[in-house]
Amino acid sequence: MKILVADDDELSAELLLASLRSMSHEVVFVNNGEEAWKLIQEESFRLVILDWVMPEMDGMEVCRNIRAMQGSSYTYIMLLTGRTDRKDRLEALEGGADDFLTKPLDNGELIARLNVANRILEMEEAERRTSRELQQARQKEIELGASIQKRLLYTPPPASANAIETASLSIPSQYVDGDFCDFFAHGTQIVDVFVGDVMGKGVPAAMVGAGVKTSLQRCMISLLTATLKPTLPKPEQLLQSLDALVCAELIELGTFLTLCYARFNSADDTLTYVNCGHPQIILWDSLSGVCRLLDTTNVPLGFSEEESYEQRTGNLHPGDLVLFYSDGVTDLKLPSGKRLGMAGFSEWVESRAHLPLDEFLYEVEHLRINGLTGLAAGDDFTCVAVRYRGAETERNGSLQLWADHGSLRKVRNYVKTSARKAGIGFTDPEVNELLLAVQEAASNAVRHARVGHKGIPIRVSAKVEKNVFVFELRYPGPPFDPGLVPEPVLDGTKEGGFGISIIKKCVDEVAYAFQGDHNLVTLKKRAKGNGK
């Protein structure tokens, strides 16, 4: 055992040190209380033997200091003293001493006292080890619960939901939380998104969230199978059914939850939603670059069994950003000390909504870090971002798309389908040349549309004129003059110019124009053998 001895009486100290070392203990010796206190702060000692009366700092003061700073392991303290008065000993015990050694020192008594100290320290160590093992087991259980919650309560959007792109950020205040989200895909044109926030935190809130999520899935199945000719239930019908199923239970449990259910329909570019007490949805309009908070009139689930729920509907454009978030976001503090609030968050979003979703959520996470006060978050923090992409199929012969590289696949599919339907005898190599030219033109459009703009959509169209396939691409941004682009250098010393060169080689004609506030790129390609 590692023992610290502090005693200013040389003869008494020599006897004590000799006895301890004969028992194979590791002993460190100092001759005053101040030196003892310095060592205790720097090193770990299981047993400390202190002379009651010492210069600089007496044994009782060192004892009190040790108890004030007591860490994860216990330090057993013996006071070395000639005092036998009952009042003095009570004072020492109240000050944190565990035992006494009486001067002049008796070796038999020392051995007995050390045996007692060793038994107590072993019991303390066993208890600490058990506590540590229980804590580790609980930590593993919590981490497993968080993993299960992430898998079950935060479902990724279905692959068939081409109309939207989503990303989410969820930071629980206690490993697991009562926030949840999920998606229902109804074919390729309609996808439902719902997010919820249960009152409270931790495991109880997470369990309620899991139960409500399962109940909502049951309601969807029940409504779809209620008639011989299944029709998609409206969001307000779903929420009414859910309320009837869970409201009484929530009231009995003494809890409630806010829920927002939204339906994205790319068949008619609409957003239909029911907001049950959740923070207002933020909708960023990609055409105007302006955010607005969507109205809501419904109370949270679990307030009243007589509640009726009303849905709202609005229009969407490709590129619009729709945000669902918890009050952990709006409760953040601004540098001024003022609460962020929904209006403040909406204003913050407006200048960043054009960013790719992963970059946008990175900004949201930094907003959280900068807006926290104290050592930890006071509430669960969730933000679900949905980028509306629009339909996979064209309308009126054209396709309107959000100006980012994720839309290029749609452009290629659209042109490939249009070329196959054109009936002008394109060979496979000719189709591939056309697709390569379109890819380069669309990539340039996406790049230039983002300059000075916040994501106004690009529009593509295809048609056949006199056995010639004509592809047109319109996009916003400053006028583009291909004459200012240098010819490509093939030795690797310079970059740029390759896209325009590739386009020229892959199609028969290419033209660039600026009309109003839009650039227009026209590509023409004819099938071999069809004449000029």
C-alpha positions in Angstrom: 0.0 0.0 0.0 1.2 3.5 -0.8 1.2 5.6 2.4 1.9 9.2 3.1 3.3 10.1 6.5 3.4 13.7 7.8 5.0 14.2 11.2 7.4 16.9 12.5 8.5 14.7 15.5 11.7 13.1 14.1 11.9 10.2 16.7 8.2 9.4 16.4 8.5 9.5 12.6 11.5 7.2 12.5 9.8 4.6 14.5 6.6 4.8 12.4 8.5 4.7 9.1 10.6 1.7 10.2 7.5 -0.2 11.2 5.6 0.5 7.9 8.6 -0.4 5.7 9.1 -3.6 7.6 5.6 -4.5 6.5 6.6 -3.9 2.8 4.5 -0.7 2.4 5.6 2.0 0.0 6.1 5.1 2.3 6.5 8.8 1.4 7.5 11.1 4.3 7.2 14.9 4.8 7.7 16.8 8.0 5.0 19.4 7.8 1.3 19.7 6.7 1.8 22.1 3.8 4.2 19.7 2.0 1.8 16.9 2.7 -1.1 18.8 1.1 1.0 19.6 -2.0 1.9 15.9 -2.5 -1.7 14.8 -2.0 -2.8 17.1 -4.8 -0.1 15.7 -7.1 -0.2 12.0 -6.2 -2.6 9.3 -5.2 -2.3 7.8 -1.7 -4.8 5.2 -0.3 -3.7 5.9 3.3 -2.5 9.1 4.9 -1.1 9.3 8.5 -1.0 12.9 9.8 0.4 14.3 13.0 -2.3 16.4 14.5 0.0 19.2 15.5 2.5 20.4 12.8 3.9 23.7 11.6 2.6 25.4 8.4 -0.6 23.4 8.3 -1.9 21.1 11.0 -3.2 17.6 10.5 -6.9 18.5 10.9 -6.6 21.2 8.2 -5.0 18.7 5.8 -7.7 16.2 6.7 -10.5 18.7 5.8 -8.8 19.6 2.6 -8.6 16.0 1.5 -12.3 15.5 2.2 -13.2 18.6 0.3 -11.4 17.4 -2.8 -12.2 13.7 -2.5 -12.2 12.2 -6.0 -13.4 8.8 -7.3 -11.2 6.8 -4.9 -11.3 7.0 -1.1 -8.4 8.2 1.0 -8.2 6.6 4.5 -6.9 9.1 7.1 -5.3 8.3 10.4 -4.4 11.1 12.9 -1.3 10.6 14.9 -1.8 12.3 18.3 -1.3 12.2 22.0 -4.7 13.7 22.6 -7.2 11.4 24.4 -10.0 13.8 25.2 -13.3 12.6 23.8 -14.3 16.1 22.5 -11.0 16.3 20.5 -11.6 12.9 18.9 -15.2 13.8 18.0 -14.0 16.9 16.4 -11.5 14.9 14.4 -14.1 12.4 13.2 -16.4 15.2 12.2 -13.5 16.7 10.3 -13.1 13.6 8.2 -10.6 11.4 10.1 -11.2 7.7 10.0 -9.0 6.5 12.9 -6.2 7.5 15.4 -2.7 6.3 16.3 -1.8 7.2 19.9 1.7 8.5 20.8 3.9 6.9 21.9 3.3 4.4 19.1 2.6 0.8 19.9 3.6 -1.6 17.1 0.8 -4.1 17.8 -1.8 -1.3 17.7 -0.3 -0.1 14.4 -0.7 -3.5 12.8 -4.3 -3.8 14.0 -5.2 -0.3 12.8 -3.6 -1.0 9.4 -5.5 -4.2 9.0 -8.8 -2.4 9.7 -7.8 0.3 7.2 -6.9 -2.3 4.6 -10.3 -4.1 5.0 -12.2 -0.9 4.6 -10.2 0.1 1.6 -10.7 -3.3 0.0 -14.4 -3.0 0.6 -14.4 0.5 -0.9 -12.5 -0.7 -3.9 -14.8 -3.6 -4.5 -17.8 -1.3 -4.2 -16.2 1.2 -6.5 -15.4 -1.6 -9.0 -19.0 -2.8 -8.9 -20.3 0.7 -9.3 -18.0 1.2 -12.3 -19.1 -2.0 -13.9 -22.8 -1.1 -13.4 -22.1 2.3 -14.9 -20.3 0.8 -17.9 -23.2 -1.7 -18.4 -25.7 1.1 -18.2 -23.7 3.2 -20.6 -23.7 0.3 -23.1 -27.4 -0.1 -22.6 -27.9 3.7 -23.2 -25.7 3.5 -26.3 -27.6 0.5 -27.6 -30.9 2.4 -27.0 -29.6 5.3 -28.9 -28.6 3.0 -31.8 -32.0 1.4 -31.8 -33.7 4.7 -31.7 -31.6 6.0 -34.6 -32.5 2.9 -36.6 -36.2 2.8 -35.7 -37.2 6.4 -35.0 -35.2 8.0 -37.8 -36.0 6.2 -41.0 -34.2 7.2 -44.2 -36.5 8.4 -47.0 -37.6 5.6 -49.3 -35.6 5.2 -52.5 -38.7 5.6 -54.6 -39.3 9.2 -53.2 -37.7 10.9 -56.2 -39.7 14.1 -55.6 -37.6 15.0 -52.5 -34.2 14.9 -51.0 -33.8 14.9 -47.3 -31.2 15.2 -44.5 -31.6 15.4 -40.8 -29.7 16.4 -37.7 -30.8 15.0 -34.3 -28.9 15.6 -31.0 -30.5 14.2 -27.9 -30.1 15.9 -24.6 -29.8 12.5 -22.8 -28.5 10.0 -25.5 -32.0 9.1 -26.4 -34.8 11.5 -26.9 -38.5 11.9 -27.8 -38.0 13.4 -31.2 -38.8 11.1 -34.2 -39.4 11.2 -37.9 -40.5 8.9 -40.7 -41.6 8.7 -44.3 -44.4 7.1 -46.3 -43.9 6.8 -50.1 -47.0 6.4 -52.2 -45.6 5.5 -55.6 -43.0 7.8 -57.2 -44.9 11.1 -57.0 -46.2 11.3 -53.5 -44.2 11.1 -50.3 -45.3 11.9 -46.7 -42.9 13.2 -44.1 -43.8 13.4 -40.4 -41.8 14.6 -37.4 -42.7 14.6 -33.7 -41.5 15.8 -30.4 -42.7 14.1 -27.1 -42.8 16.2 -24.0 -39.9 15.3 -21.7 -36.6 13.7 -22.4 -34.7 10.4 -22.2 -36.0 6.9 -22.4 -39.6 7.6 -21.3 -40.0 10.2 -24.1 -38.3 7.9 -26.6 -40.7 5.0 -25.8 -43.7 7.2 -26.2 -42.2 8.4 -29.6 -41.8 4.8 -30.7 -45.3 4.0 -29.7 -46.8 6.9 -31.5 -44.8 6.2 -34.6 -46.0 2.6 -34.7 -49.6 3.8 -34.1 -49.4 6.2 -37.0 -48.3 3.3 -39.3 -51.2 1.3 -38.0 -53.6 4.1 -38.8 -52.2 4.4 -42.4 -52.7 0.7 -43.0 -56.2 0.7 -41.4 -57.4 3.6 -43.5 -55.9 2.2 -46.7 -57.7 -1.2 -46.2 -61.0 0.3 -44.9 -62.7 0.0 -48.4 -62.6 -2.3 -51.3 -61.1 0.4 -53.5 -58.2 1.9 -51.4 -57.8 5.6 -51.6 -54.9 7.5 -50.1 -56.1 9.0 -46.8 -55.7 12.8 -46.4 -53.2 14.0 -43.8 -56.0 15.4 -41.6 -57.8 12.0 -41.7 -54.6 10.3 -40.5 -54.1 12.7 -37.6 -57.7 12.4 -36.6 -57.4 8.6 -36.6 -54.1 8.8 -34.7 -55.6 11.1 -32.0 -58.5 8.7 -31.5 -56.0 5.8 -31.0 -53.5 7.4 -28.6 -55.0 10.5 -27.0 -56.6 8.7 -24.0 -53.4 6.9 -23.3 -51.3 10.0 -23.5 -53.6 11.8 -21.1 -53.4 8.9 -18.7 -49.6 8.9 -18.9 -49.6 12.7 -18.3 -47.8 13.5 -21.4 -48.4 15.0 -24.9 -46.5 15.4 -28.2 -46.3 17.9 -31.0 -46.5 16.4 -34.5 -46.2 17.8 -38.0 -47.3 15.7 -41.0 -46.6 16.9 -44.5 -47.4 15.4 -47.9 -45.2 16.3 -51.0 -47.0 15.7 -54.2 -45.0 16.2 -57.4 -48.0 15.4 -59.6 -49.4 18.9 -58.8 -46.4 20.5 -57.0 -48.3 20.9 -53.7 -47.4 20.6 -50.0 -50.3 19.5 -47.8 -49.7 19.5 -44.0 -51.2 19.2 -40.6 -49.3 20.9 -37.8 -50.3 19.7 -34.3 -48.6 22.3 -32.0 -45.1 21.8 -33.6 -42.9 24.8 -34.4 -44.1 26.4 -37.6 -42.8 24.8 -40.8 -40.3 27.1 -42.6 -40.7 27.2 -46.4 -38.0 28.8 -48.5 -39.2 29.7 -51.9 -36.5 29.1 -54.5 -38.0 31.6 -56.9 -38.0 34.6 -54.6 -35.3 33.5 -52.2 -37.6 34.3 -49.3 -38.6 32.3 -46.2 -42.0 32.2 -44.7 -43.6 30.5 -41.7 -46.6 28.3 -42.5 -49.7 28.8 -40.5 -51.0 26.2 -38.0 -54.1 26.1 -35.9 -54.0 22.6 -34.4 -53.2 21.7 -30.7 -50.7 18.9 -29.7 -51.8 15.3 -29.5 -52.8 14.3 -26.0 -54.6 17.6 -25.1 -58.2 16.6 -25.8 -60.1 13.6 -27.1 -62.6 16.0 -28.8 -60.0 17.8 -30.9 -60.4 18.0 -34.7 -57.5 18.4 -37.1 -57.3 20.7 -40.2 -54.9 20.5 -43.1 -53.4 23.3 -45.2 -52.2 23.2 -48.8 -49.7 25.4 -50.6 -47.7 25.3 -53.9 -44.1 24.2 -54.3 -41.3 24.9 -56.9 -38.3 22.7 -57.6 -35.6 23.7 -55.2 -37.9 24.9 -52.4 -36.6 24.0 -49.0 -39.0 22.8 -46.3 -37.7 22.7 -42.7 -39.1 20.8 -39.7 -37.5 21.4 -36.4 -37.9 21.1 -32.6 -38.1 23.8 -30.0 -34.5 22.9 -29.1 -33.6 25.0 -32.1 -35.7 28.0 -31.4 -34.7 28.1 -27.7 -31.0 28.8 -28.7 -29.6 32.1 -27.5 -28.3 34.8 -29.8 -25.1 36.7 -28.9 -27.3 39.5 -27.5 -28.8 37.0 -25.1 -32.2 37.0 -26.8 -33.9 33.8 -27.7 -33.6 32.8 -31.4 -37.3 32.0 -31.8 -39.1 30.9 -35.0 -38.9 34.2 -36.8 -35.2 34.5 -35.9 -34.5 31.0 -37.2 -36.5 31.7 -40.4 -34.4 34.8 -41.0 -31.2 32.8 -40.4 -32.3 30.1 -42.8 -33.0 32.6 -45.6 -29.4 33.3 -46.4 -28.3 29.6 -46.3 -31.3 27.7 -47.8 -29.7 27.5 -51.2 -26.8 25.4 -49.8 -26.6 21.6 -50.4 -28.4 19.9 -47.5 -25.3 18.5 -45.9 -23.7 21.9 -45.9 -26.9 23.5 -44.6 -27.1 21.1 -41.7 -23.4 21.7 -41.0 -24.3 25.4 -40.5 -27.3 24.4 -38.3 -25.0 22.4 -36.1 -22.7 25.4 -35.7 -25.6 27.6 -34.9 -26.4 25.1 -32.1 -22.8 25.1 -30.7 -22.7 28.9 -30.7 -26.2 29.3 -29.3 -25.8 27.0 -26.3 -25.4 28.4 -22.8 -23.9 26.5 -19.9 -22.2 23.1 -20.3 -24.9 21.1 -22.1 -28.0 21.4 -24.2 -31.1 21.8 -22.3 -33.4 20.2 -24.8 -33.5 17.7 -27.6 -32.3 19.3 -30.9 -33.8 18.1 -34.2 -33.8 19.6 -37.7 -35.2 17.8 -40.8 -34.5 19.5 -44.1 -36.4 18.5 -47.2 -35.4 19.8 -50.7 -38.3 19.6 -53.1 -37.1 18.3 -56.5 -40.3 18.1 -58.4 -41.6 15.5 -60.9 -39.5 12.9 -62.7 -41.6 13.5 -65.8 -41.9 16.6 -67.9 -44.9 18.9 -68.2 -46.0 20.6 -71.4 -42.9 19.2 -73.1 -40.4 20.6 -70.6 -38.7 19.7 -67.3 -38.1 22.2 -64.5 -35.3 21.3 -62.1 -33.5 22.5 -59.1 -30.1 23.9 -60.1 -27.7 21.5 -58.5 -25.7 18.5 -59.7 -28.2 16.1 -58.2 -30.6 17.0 -61.0 -28.3 15.9 -63.8 -29.6 12.4 -63.7 -33.1 13.6 -64.4 -31.8 15.6 -67.3 -30.1 12.6 -68.8 -33.1 10.3 -68.3 -35.4 12.9 -69.9 -33.2 13.4 -72.9 -32.6 9.7 -73.4 -36.3 8.9 -73.3 -37.0 11.8 -75.6 -34.3 10.7 -78.1 -35.7 7.2 -78.2 -39.2 8.5 -78.8 -38.1 10.9 -81.5 -38.2 8.3 -84.2 -35.4 9.7 -86.3 -33.2 6.6 -86.1 -30.5 7.5 -83.6 -27.9 4.7 -83.1 -26.7 3.9 -79.6 -23.3 5.8 -80.2 -25.3 8.8 -81.4 -27.5 8.7 -78.3 -24.4 8.5 -76.1 -22.8 11.5 -77.9 -26.0 13.5 -77.4 -26.1 12.5 -73.7 -22.5 13.6 -73.2 -23.2 17.0 -74.8 -26.3 17.5 -72.6 -24.4 16.4 -69.5 -21.7 19.1 -70.2 -24.3 21.8 -71.0 -26.4 21.0 -67.9 -23.3 20.9 -65.7 -22.3 24.4 -66.9 -25.8 25.6 -66.4 -25.9 24.4 -62.8 -22.6 26.1 -62.1 -23.6 29.4 -63.6 -27.2 29.4 -62.3 -25.8 29.4 -58.7 -23.7 32.6 -59.3 -25.5 35.5 -57.9 -28.7 33.5 -57.4 -30.1 31.4 -54.7 -31.3 28.5 -56.7 -33.8 29.6 -59.3 -34.7 26.4 -61.3 -33.3 25.5 -64.7 -35.7 24.4 -67.4 -34.9 21.8 -70.2 -37.0 20.8 -73.2 -36.6 18.6 -76.2 -38.4 18.5 -79.6 -37.9 17.3 -83.2 -37.7 19.8 -86.0 -37.4 18.4 -89.6 -35.8 15.2 -88.4 -33.4 17.1 -86.1 -33.4 16.6 -82.4 -33.4 20.0 -80.6 -32.5 20.3 -76.9 -32.9 23.6 -75.2 -31.7 24.5 -71.7 -32.7 27.8 -69.9 -31.0 28.9 -66.7 -30.6 32.2 -64.7 -27.4 33.9 -64.0 -25.1 36.4 -65.7 -24.8 36.3 -69.5 -22.5 33.6 -70.7 -20.2 34.3 -73.7 -18.5 31.1 -75.0 -16.1 33.3 -77.0 -14.4 34.3 -73.7 -13.6 30.7 -72.9 -10.1 29.8 -74.2 -9.6 26.7 -76.3 -8.6 23.7 -74.1 -4.9 22.9 -73.7 -4.2 19.2 -73.9 -0.8 19.2 -72.3 -2.2 19.6 -68.8 -0.8 23.1 -68.2 -4.2 24.8 -68.1 -7.7 23.9 -67.1 -11.0 24.8 -68.6 -12.6 24.9 -72.0 -13.1 21.1 -72.3 -16.9 21.2 -71.8 -17.6 23.6 -74.7 -15.2 21.7 -76.9 -16.9 18.3 -76.0 -20.3 19.8 -76.8 -19.1 21.0 -80.2 -17.8 17.6 -81.1 -20.9 15.7 -80.0 -23.7 17.7 -81.7 -24.1 19.3 -85.1 -25.1 22.8 -83.9 -24.8 24.7 -80.7 -26.0 28.2 -79.9 -25.8 30.4 -76.9 -28.1 33.4 -76.2 -29.3 35.6 -73.4 -33.0 36.3 -73.2 -34.3 38.7 -70.5 -32.6 37.3 -67.3 -32.0 33.8 -68.6 -29.3 32.1 -70.7 -30.5 29.8 -73.5 -28.4 27.0 -74.8 -29.6 25.2 -77.9 -28.1 21.9 -79.1 -29.1 20.2 -82.4 -28.3 16.7 -83.5 -29.4 14.8 -86.6 -29.2 11.1 -87.1 -26.8 9.8 -89.8 -28.4 9.2 -93.1 -31.3 11.6 -92.5 -29.7 14.4 -94.6 -28.9 17.9 -93.7 
